[in-house]
């Protein structure tokens, strides 16, 4: 992405994997690294198009592939659904440890199930795997509960802009020496 105010670019994504086997598996998913390619953005369709280029090796080869990339933001409704899913998943795990298994199962079948996108195979598989929590060890320490809730908090931070989150770096490193 180019910032016209200070004439700089920001790297959004880079896959540093150079293993040929990896790229053979990913050939239908994402374009391999290249240079001397053409990349354009179409405002009308809001899509990026990538054509051709030269791989880093062998140098005498030339790509003749054509890729399209559309960056889609989730809707407010989708973000809200994901937040509910994350929170209810943690609540279910805590219910499994504290409440009766029947109450926890009822929560799984009603409150948690209603926010799962069952058409998404990965999300649906994670939902089905949660039933194992009904039979898990019911003894959890305050430290384990704190760690689990902290993980939920970190997962929820994905939905917030960096400007409203605490810095990733050590705060002391941000102080300018005088």
ZABA-931295 format. One record per residue (C-alpha): residue in three letters; x, y, z. Coordinates in Angstrom, 2 decimals, decimal comma. Layout:
N
["ALA"; [X; Y; Z]]
...
This chain:
178
["UNK"; [0,00; 0,00; 0,00]]
["UNK"; [1,38; 3,43; -0,86]]
["UNK"; [1,08; 6,35; 1,53]]
["UNK"; [0,97; 9,45; -0,65]]
["UNK"; [1,42; 11,82; 2,31]]
["UNK"; [4,99; 10,73; 3,02]]
["UNK"; [5,68; 8,91; -0,28]]
["UNK"; [6,23; 5,51; 1,32]]
["UNK"; [5,04; 1,94; 0,88]]
["UNK"; [3,85; -0,45; 3,61]]
["UNK"; [4,22; -4,21; 3,24]]
["UNK"; [0,89; -5,86; 4,02]]
["UNK"; [1,85; -9,50; 3,45]]
["UNK"; [4,88; -11,50; 2,46]]
["UNK"; [5,26; -15,23; 2,25]]
["UNK"; [8,96; -16,02; 2,72]]
["UNK"; [8,55; -19,72; 1,99]]
["UNK"; [10,90; -20,69; -0,84]]
["UNK"; [10,35; -24,46; -0,70]]
["UNK"; [9,39; -25,71; -4,20]]
["UNK"; [7,11; -28,38; -2,69]]
["UNK"; [5,17; -25,69; -0,82]]
["UNK"; [4,62; -23,67; -3,99]]
["UNK"; [3,60; -26,81; -5,90]]
["UNK"; [0,84; -27,34; -3,29]]
["UNK"; [-0,15; -23,66; -3,30]]
["UNK"; [-0,24; -23,13; -7,07]]
["UNK"; [-4,06; -22,84; -7,07]]
["UNK"; [-4,19; -20,76; -3,85]]
["UNK"; [-1,69; -17,91; -4,20]]
["UNK"; [0,89; -16,75; -6,74]]
["UNK"; [4,52; -17,69; -6,09]]
["UNK"; [7,17; -14,99; -5,50]]
["UNK"; [8,20; -13,13; -8,64]]
["UNK"; [9,65; -9,96; -10,07]]
["UNK"; [9,16; -8,10; -13,37]]
["UNK"; [5,39; -8,67; -13,19]]
["UNK"; [2,45; -6,42; -13,93]]
["UNK"; [0,04; -5,49; -11,12]]
["UNK"; [-2,95; -3,19; -11,57]]
["UNK"; [-5,91; -2,13; -9,45]]
["UNK"; [-9,35; -1,67; -10,98]]
["UNK"; [-11,39; 0,84; -8,97]]
["UNK"; [-14,60; -0,19; -10,66]]
["UNK"; [-14,41; -3,86; -9,62]]
["UNK"; [-12,23; -3,14; -6,55]]
["UNK"; [-9,85; -5,90; -7,58]]
["UNK"; [-6,10; -6,24; -8,04]]
["UNK"; [-4,85; -8,12; -11,10]]
["UNK"; [-1,40; -9,72; -11,35]]
["UNK"; [0,05; -11,00; -14,60]]
["UNK"; [3,26; -12,79; -15,44]]
["UNK"; [6,64; -12,11; -14,03]]
["UNK"; [9,90; -13,94; -13,52]]
["UNK"; [10,50; -16,41; -10,68]]
["UNK"; [13,66; -16,05; -8,61]]
["UNK"; [14,90; -19,35; -10,06]]
["UNK"; [15,32; -20,61; -12,68]]
["UNK"; [15,95; -17,21; -14,20]]
["UNK"; [15,22; -18,28; -17,81]]
["UNK"; [11,59; -19,16; -17,00]]
["UNK"; [8,69; -16,70; -17,35]]
["UNK"; [5,27; -16,91; -15,67]]
["UNK"; [2,23; -16,53; -17,91]]
["UNK"; [-0,37; -16,74; -15,13]]
["UNK"; [-3,12; -14,25; -14,28]]
["UNK"; [-4,39; -13,70; -10,71]]
["UNK"; [-7,22; -11,68; -9,19]]
["UNK"; [-7,29; -10,45; -5,58]]
["UNK"; [-10,28; -8,88; -3,87]]
["UNK"; [-9,85; -7,59; -0,33]]
["UNK"; [-13,16; -7,78; 1,48]]
["UNK"; [-13,92; -6,36; 4,88]]
["UNK"; [-16,29; -8,36; 7,03]]
["UNK"; [-19,67; -6,76; 7,62]]
["UNK"; [-20,62; -5,45; 11,05]]
["UNK"; [-23,00; -8,40; 11,40]]
["UNK"; [-20,19; -10,86; 10,61]]
["UNK"; [-17,83; -9,21; 13,12]]
["UNK"; [-20,54; -9,30; 15,78]]
["UNK"; [-21,21; -12,98; 15,03]]
["UNK"; [-17,51; -13,81; 15,34]]
["UNK"; [-17,22; -11,93; 18,65]]
["UNK"; [-20,25; -13,78; 20,01]]
["UNK"; [-18,76; -17,07; 18,84]]
["UNK"; [-15,45; -16,40; 20,60]]
["UNK"; [-17,10; -15,34; 23,85]]
["UNK"; [-19,68; -18,13; 23,87]]
["UNK"; [-17,03; -20,73; 23,10]]
["UNK"; [-15,11; -19,67; 26,21]]
["UNK"; [-18,30; -19,56; 28,26]]
["UNK"; [-19,13; -23,11; 27,15]]
["UNK"; [-15,68; -24,36; 28,19]]
["UNK"; [-16,13; -22,72; 31,60]]
["UNK"; [-19,63; -24,21; 31,92]]
["UNK"; [-18,17; -27,65; 31,24]]
["UNK"; [-15,90; -27,22; 34,26]]
["UNK"; [-18,36; -25,56; 36,63]]
["UNK"; [-21,96; -26,48; 35,67]]
["UNK"; [-23,62; -29,81; 35,17]]
["UNK"; [-22,81; -31,54; 31,87]]
["UNK"; [-26,50; -31,31; 30,94]]
["UNK"; [-26,52; -27,51; 31,31]]
["UNK"; [-23,30; -27,20; 29,32]]
["UNK"; [-24,67; -29,46; 26,55]]
["UNK"; [-27,87; -27,40; 26,37]]
["UNK"; [-25,77; -24,21; 26,04]]
["UNK"; [-23,73; -25,87; 23,25]]
["UNK"; [-26,84; -26,94; 21,35]]
["UNK"; [-28,64; -23,60; 21,65]]
["UNK"; [-26,62; -20,46; 22,42]]
["UNK"; [-23,33; -21,55; 20,89]]
["UNK"; [-24,73; -23,41; 17,90]]
["UNK"; [-26,75; -20,40; 16,74]]
["UNK"; [-23,63; -18,26; 16,14]]
["UNK"; [-21,64; -20,95; 14,29]]
["UNK"; [-21,47; -20,73; 10,49]]
["UNK"; [-22,21; -24,40; 9,80]]
["UNK"; [-21,54; -23,90; 6,07]]
["UNK"; [-17,89; -23,07; 6,91]]
["UNK"; [-16,26; -26,51; 7,22]]
["UNK"; [-13,38; -25,32; 9,43]]
["UNK"; [-15,66; -23,44; 11,84]]
["UNK"; [-18,12; -26,31; 11,93]]
["UNK"; [-15,35; -28,82; 12,70]]
["UNK"; [-14,11; -26,66; 15,60]]
["UNK"; [-17,69; -26,49; 16,90]]
["UNK"; [-18,06; -30,28; 16,78]]
["UNK"; [-14,71; -30,72; 18,53]]
["UNK"; [-15,95; -28,60; 21,45]]
["UNK"; [-18,16; -31,47; 22,62]]
["UNK"; [-15,00; -33,16; 23,94]]
["UNK"; [-14,89; -30,42; 26,59]]
["UNK"; [-17,89; -32,07; 28,23]]
["UNK"; [-15,64; -34,97; 29,22]]
["UNK"; [-12,46; -33,02; 29,94]]
["UNK"; [-10,88; -32,65; 33,35]]
["UNK"; [-13,18; -30,46; 35,44]]
["UNK"; [-10,38; -29,26; 37,73]]
["UNK"; [-8,92; -25,97; 36,56]]
["UNK"; [-6,82; -23,53; 38,51]]
["UNK"; [-7,29; -19,79; 38,64]]
["UNK"; [-4,07; -19,48; 36,62]]
["UNK"; [-5,47; -21,69; 33,83]]
["UNK"; [-8,72; -19,75; 33,77]]
["UNK"; [-6,80; -16,46; 33,60]]
["UNK"; [-4,68; -17,82; 30,72]]
["UNK"; [-7,78; -18,97; 28,83]]
["UNK"; [-9,54; -15,64; 29,27]]
["UNK"; [-6,38; -13,77; 28,26]]
["UNK"; [-6,26; -15,86; 25,06]]
["UNK"; [-9,88; -14,88; 24,35]]
["UNK"; [-8,98; -11,22; 24,91]]
["UNK"; [-6,05; -11,52; 22,48]]
["UNK"; [-8,32; -13,19; 19,93]]
["UNK"; [-10,83; -10,34; 20,22]]
["UNK"; [-8,11; -7,72; 19,67]]
["UNK"; [-7,99; -8,75; 16,00]]
["UNK"; [-11,21; -6,78; 15,52]]
["UNK"; [-9,71; -3,50; 16,77]]
["UNK"; [-7,51; -1,00; 14,98]]
["UNK"; [-3,88; -0,82; 16,17]]
["UNK"; [-4,45; 2,80; 17,20]]
["UNK"; [-6,77; 1,72; 20,04]]
["UNK"; [-4,69; -1,25; 21,24]]
["UNK"; [-1,72; -1,24; 23,52]]
["UNK"; [1,59; -1,16; 21,61]]
["UNK"; [3,22; -4,47; 20,69]]
["UNK"; [6,62; -3,18; 21,75]]
["UNK"; [7,83; -2,62; 25,28]]
["UNK"; [6,48; 0,75; 26,41]]
["UNK"; [9,90; 1,77; 27,75]]
["UNK"; [11,30; 1,47; 24,21]]
["UNK"; [8,87; 4,19; 23,08]]
["UNK"; [10,37; 6,83; 25,40]]
["UNK"; [12,68; 9,14; 23,50]]
["UNK"; [15,93; 9,95; 25,31]]
["UNK"; [16,32; 13,66; 26,03]]
